[in-house]
Amino acid sequence: MPRLARLAAPLLTVLLLAGCANFGGPPLQAGISTLADLDRALGAPALRWPEADGGESRVYPTGPMGYKTWMARTDAAGRLVSIGNVLEMQHFARIQSGMSQDEVLRILGPSYPGWTIYYKARDELVWEWRYCDVWAEPARFGVLFDGTSGKVRSTISTTERMSMPWGRGNLRDWCSH
């Protein structure tokens, strides 16, 4: 093995491990990172809207196969105030019967369009998000809307294992951090 390759391999390993030191989150810091840093780290936001204080909220989904949707909040100067994954139980619990689709989008971000289903017989529209549940299992969270009013009827959550045939391996490996 050439000398350069022998030296580069350990350095590359250290750099890769250092990149993982943020526990799966984007390498951004509140009060320091800017809108440009957000876009550089996460790409273009799927949604964004202005806030009353002049700041902005931005949504960065990792779906359809990802388990996180990053919700970032910036101040009027374009500096990061906060960022976090919204595909977690505390955010799902905020979804209440009677909410509008826009209210749901502002809490969870967009669902994957390929998983949006309309059930004509029930006049029901279902949006679905993939996430890792508290037992580190891949799961799906669904919001069921009245098809006419567009208001939330109910929610449902189930592990993906429940819908897969036996023998597919340990699905918890998919959610390991």
Disulfide bonds with the S-S distance in Angstrom:
Cys132-Cys175 2.07
